């Protein structure tokens, strides 16, 4: 677009993101947590620099009846391997995670009863004691609003989620951590969680500030933008501003990063493919970017200076890709430090390069701000 409307120009002037400068960084070393979800196997973890992490969140456990269940022997072996890393890295915490997209089919009915919540909390304690893990991360997508197609949800889930967290905290005490993954979009923030009741009870909330344009969308956009723009309200900063308006402390909020791209095909060559009709194509791991959405494959990389987000477009193939990259990750780390957040997390570790990956970008930029 060669010309911007007056309204768009005014938006850009009034909503310009802060410049990235060292002067805006608070004095003293940052104490950010770096949390990795991990869905790989027991041997795969050896290729990653776990010394750069504060937490690894095993993904995923599921419900079996009313109880938290590890699905199979392979998953048990992975959890044991993750816990064994604590011998060399004593500050590392290993969390069990419930659910995930498509993994919480029975969460609504189970957590709607006091007996279901009690049995679940007791099973979490038993698994933590058995594996010597450090807590539970709830990844229920989503309480009270539609999530995975066909999964049950109802208005009462909002209060039942609060009661679930209360029961977990009561049973686990302060020995184990309790956290949850939160949708980074407006509907989740306004309808799914009683934030004022829940936040005092949890150690942190892992904000899924990615998939903000998901695979069901018929229009392209930034799936993991840091800031809003005139065409797209949903962003990490928009979510955190909503928390600010509710009086929620930023010290328990973790910003989310995506170690993957989402792509759409049949996207017209207008605005370099951004905010155009298209058909969702696929998901690409960061470690595959060079071979799948690089210049050799006909893609050109572009940057949105307002949203601080990257995208790529293949003019010949009419393919659009949206993703985090080294620059957007650097800006998310800086944002987390400046805003006083609890940390940065990402989905997920096995999608990264084993060397010179996005975890290295996070670590390098954290260290830069420590000196």
C-alpha positions in Angstrom: 0.0 0.0 0.0 1.6 3.3 -1.1 -0.8 5.5 0.8 -2.2 5.2 4.4 -5.5 6.6 5.4 -5.6 9.4 8.0 -7.0 7.0 10.6 -4.1 4.6 10.1 -1.5 7.4 10.2 -3.0 8.6 13.5 -3.0 5.1 14.9 0.7 4.7 14.0 1.6 8.1 15.7 -0.4 7.4 18.8 0.5 3.7 19.2 4.2 3.7 18.2 6.0 0.9 20.2 8.8 2.1 22.4 12.2 2.2 20.8 14.6 -0.6 21.8 17.2 1.3 23.9 19.4 0.2 26.8 18.2 3.3 28.7 14.7 1.9 29.2 16.0 -1.3 30.8 15.6 -1.4 34.6 18.8 -1.3 36.7 20.1 -4.6 38.0 20.2 -8.1 36.5 16.9 -9.5 35.1 15.4 -12.4 36.9 13.4 -13.7 34.0 12.4 -17.4 33.9 12.9 -19.2 30.6 10.4 -21.9 30.2 10.3 -24.5 27.4 7.4 -26.8 26.6 8.8 -30.1 25.5 7.0 -32.8 23.5 10.1 -34.7 22.3 11.4 -38.1 23.5 13.9 -39.1 26.2 17.0 -39.1 23.9 16.1 -35.9 22.0 16.6 -33.6 25.0 20.4 -34.3 25.0 20.9 -32.1 22.0 19.7 -28.9 23.7 21.3 -26.4 26.1 19.1 -27.0 29.1 21.4 -24.9 31.2 19.7 -21.9 29.5 16.3 -22.9 30.9 14.6 -22.4 34.2 11.8 -24.8 33.5 11.0 -27.7 31.1 7.3 -28.5 30.9 6.6 -32.0 29.8 3.8 -32.0 27.2 1.4 -33.7 27.7 -0.2 -35.8 30.3 -4.0 -36.4 30.0 -7.0 -37.4 32.1 -7.8 -41.0 32.7 -11.0 -40.9 34.6 -10.6 -38.1 37.1 -6.9 -38.6 37.4 -3.8 -37.1 35.8 -2.2 -39.9 33.7 1.1 -40.4 31.9 0.0 -42.0 28.7 2.6 -44.7 28.2 6.1 -46.1 29.1 7.7 -43.9 26.5 6.4 -40.8 28.2 7.4 -42.1 31.6 10.9 -42.6 30.3 11.0 -39.0 29.0 9.8 -37.6 32.3 12.5 -39.6 34.1 15.1 -38.3 31.7 14.0 -34.7 32.2 14.1 -35.1 36.0 17.6 -36.6 35.8 18.9 -33.3 34.3 18.4 -31.7 37.7 21.4 -33.5 39.0 23.6 -31.4 36.7 21.3 -28.4 36.7 19.9 -28.2 40.3 17.9 -24.9 39.6 16.0 -26.5 36.7 12.4 -27.3 37.4 10.5 -30.0 35.6 6.7 -29.6 35.3 4.0 -31.9 34.2 1.4 -30.4 31.8 -2.2 -31.4 31.4 -4.0 -31.2 28.1 -2.9 -29.1 25.2 -4.9 -28.4 22.0 -7.0 -31.5 21.5 -5.9 -33.0 24.8 -8.5 -31.8 27.3 -11.7 -33.5 26.0 -13.0 -34.4 29.4 -11.7 -31.4 31.4 -15.0 -29.6 31.5 -17.1 -32.5 33.0 -14.3 -33.8 35.3 -13.6 -30.4 36.8 -17.3 -29.5 37.2 -17.5 -31.7 40.3 -15.8 -31.3 43.7 -15.0 -35.0 43.8 -13.4 -34.8 40.3 -11.3 -31.9 41.3 -10.2 -33.6 44.5 -9.3 -36.8 42.8 -7.3 -35.0 40.2 -5.4 -32.9 42.7 -4.5 -36.0 44.7 -3.2 -37.7 41.5 -1.1 -34.7 40.6 0.5 -34.9 44.0 1.1 -38.6 43.7 2.7 -38.2 40.2 4.9 -35.3 41.4 6.1 -37.5 44.4 6.6 -40.5 42.1 8.6 -38.7 39.4 10.1 -36.0 41.7 8.7 -33.4 39.3 8.1 -29.8 40.5 4.5 -29.0 39.7 1.6 -28.9 37.3 0.9 -26.7 34.3 -2.8 -26.7 33.3 -3.3 -26.4 29.5 -7.1 -26.5 29.2 -8.0 -25.1 25.9 -10.4 -23.6 26.9 -12.6 -23.1 30.0 -16.0 -21.6 29.3 -15.4 -20.9 25.6 -15.1 -23.0 22.4 -11.7 -24.6 21.9 -11.0 -27.9 20.1 -13.9 -28.8 17.9 -16.4 -31.1 19.7 -14.9 -30.7 23.2 -17.4 -29.8 25.9 -17.4 -26.3 27.5 -19.9 -24.3 29.5 -20.2 -21.0 31.4 -19.6 -22.8 34.7 -16.1 -23.8 33.6 -14.8 -20.3 34.7 -15.7 -20.8 38.3 -14.7 -24.5 38.2 -11.3 -23.5 37.0 -10.9 -21.3 40.0 -12.0 -24.2 42.3 -9.6 -26.5 40.6 -6.7 -24.1 41.2 -7.7 -23.7 44.8 -7.8 -27.5 45.3 -4.4 -27.9 43.6 -2.8 -25.3 45.8 -4.4 -26.8 48.9 -3.1 -30.3 48.1 0.3 -29.3 46.7 1.1 -26.6 49.2 4.1 -24.5 48.4 6.3 -27.4 47.6 5.1 -27.6 44.0 4.4 -24.9 41.5 1.0 -24.4 39.9 0.8 -22.6 36.5 -1.5 -22.5 33.5 -1.3 -21.8 29.8 -3.7 -18.9 28.9 -5.0 -18.0 25.5 -3.5 -14.7 24.4 -6.7 -13.5 22.8 -9.4 -11.2 24.1 -12.3 -13.7 24.4 -10.2 -16.0 26.6 -9.0 -13.2 28.8 -12.5 -11.7 29.3 -14.5 -15.0 29.6 -12.4 -18.0 30.6 -10.7 -17.1 33.9 -11.6 -15.2 37.1 -8.2 -13.5 37.1 -8.5 -11.8 40.5 -9.4 -15.0 42.2 -6.8 -17.2 40.4 -3.7 -15.2 40.1 -2.9 -15.0 43.9 -2.9 -18.8 43.9 -0.6 -19.6 40.9 3.1 -19.1 40.4 2.7 -17.8 36.9 0.5 -17.7 33.8 2.1 -18.8 30.5 0.5 -16.5 27.9 0.1 -18.2 24.6 0.8 -15.0 22.6 1.0 -17.1 19.5 -1.6 -18.7 17.2 -3.4 -15.4 17.4 -4.2 -16.1 13.7 -4.7 -19.9 13.8 -5.2 -22.6 11.3 -8.9 -22.1 11.1 -8.5 -18.5 9.8 -9.4 -17.8 6.1 -7.4 -14.6 6.3 -3.7 -14.3 6.8 -2.1 -12.3 9.6 0.6 -12.3 12.2 0.2 -15.3 14.4 2.6 -14.1 17.1 2.9 -10.3 17.0 4.3 -8.3 19.9 2.1 -5.2 19.3 -1.2 -4.5 17.7 -1.7 -2.6 14.5 -4.7 -1.0 12.7 -5.6 -4.3 11.0 -5.0 -6.6 14.0 -5.8 -5.9 17.6 -4.7 -9.2 19.1 -1.1 -9.2 20.2 1.1 -9.9 23.3 1.1 -6.3 24.3 -2.7 -6.0 23.9 -3.2 -9.0 26.3 -0.7 -7.6 28.8 -2.5 -4.2 28.6 -5.7 -6.0 29.5 -4.1 -7.5 32.6 -2.8 -4.1 33.5 -6.4 -2.7 33.3 -7.5 -5.5 35.8 -4.7 -4.7 38.2 -3.0 -8.1 37.6 0.7 -8.0 38.5 3.0 -8.4 35.6 5.4 -10.3 37.9 3.4 -13.5 37.3 2.9 -13.1 33.5 5.1 -15.0 31.0 5.2 -13.9 27.4 5.0 -16.6 24.7 7.2 -17.1 21.7 6.6 -19.5 18.7 9.4 -21.7 17.5 7.4 -22.5 14.4 5.7 -20.9 11.4 2.2 -21.2 10.1 1.6 -21.0 6.3 -1.3 -20.3 4.0 -1.5 -21.0 0.2 -3.5 -19.5 -2.6 -2.7 -16.1 -1.2 -3.0 -13.2 -3.7 0.0 -11.0 -4.3 -1.5 -8.0 -2.6 0.2 -6.3 0.4 2.8 -9.0 0.1 0.3 -11.6 1.2 -0.5 -10.0 4.5 -4.2 -9.8 5.6 -5.3 -11.6 2.4 -7.7 -14.5 1.9 -6.0 -17.9 1.8 -6.2 -21.5 2.8 -4.1 -22.8 5.7 -1.3 -25.1 4.5 1.0 -26.3 7.2 3.1 -25.9 10.3 6.9 -25.6 10.0 9.4 -26.0 12.8 12.0 -23.3 13.2 14.8 -25.8 12.5 13.3 -26.3 9.0 12.9 -22.6 8.1 16.0 -22.4 5.8 14.9 -25.4 3.8 11.2 -24.6 3.5 10.6 -20.9 3.7 14.0 -19.5 2.7 15.1 -17.4 -0.2 16.1 -20.6 -2.1 12.4 -21.6 -2.0 11.3 -18.3 -3.5 10.3 -16.5 -0.2 11.1 -12.9 0.7 11.1 -11.9 4.3 9.3 -8.8 5.4 8.9 -7.0 8.7 6.0 -5.1 10.3 7.6 -2.2 12.1 4.4 -1.5 14.1 3.7 -5.1 15.2 7.4 -6.0 15.4 6.6 -9.2 13.5 8.1 -11.0 10.6 6.4 -12.7 7.7 7.5 -14.3 4.4 5.8 -14.4 1.0 6.4 -16.5 -2.1 5.1 -14.4 -5.0 5.4 -17.2 -7.5 3.8 -19.9 -5.3 1.3 -17.6 -3.6 2.3 -18.9 -0.2 2.3 -16.7 3.0 4.2 -17.6 6.2 4.0 -16.0 9.7 6.5 -16.7 12.5 8.9 -15.5 15.2 12.5 -15.0 14.2 15.7 -13.9 15.8 14.7 -10.2 15.7 11.2 -10.6 17.1 12.5 -13.0 19.8 15.1 -10.3 20.8 12.3 -7.7 21.1 10.1 -10.1 23.1 13.0 -10.6 25.6 13.5 -6.9 25.8 9.8 -6.3 26.3 9.7 -8.9 29.1 12.6 -7.2 30.9 11.2 -3.6 30.5 7.7 -4.6 31.5 8.8 -6.6 34.6 7.3 -9.8 33.4 8.0 -13.2 35.0 9.7 -14.6 32.0 9.5 -15.9 28.4 8.3 -19.3 27.3 7.9 -21.0 24.0 6.3 -23.9 22.1 8.4 -26.0 21.9 12.0 -27.0 22.4 12.3 -29.8 19.9 11.3 -27.4 17.1 14.5 -25.4 17.6 17.9 -25.7 16.0 20.3 -27.6 18.2 22.9 -24.9 17.6 22.4 -21.2 17.0 18.7 -21.5 17.5 16.1 -19.3 19.1 16.8 -20.5 22.6 20.3 -19.1 22.0 18.8 -15.8 21.0 16.8 -15.6 24.2 19.8 -16.5 26.4 22.2 -14.1 24.6 19.8 -11.2 25.0 19.2 -11.9 28.6 22.9 -12.0 29.3 23.4 -8.8 27.3 21.0 -7.0 29.7 22.8 -8.4 32.8 25.9 -6.5 32.0 
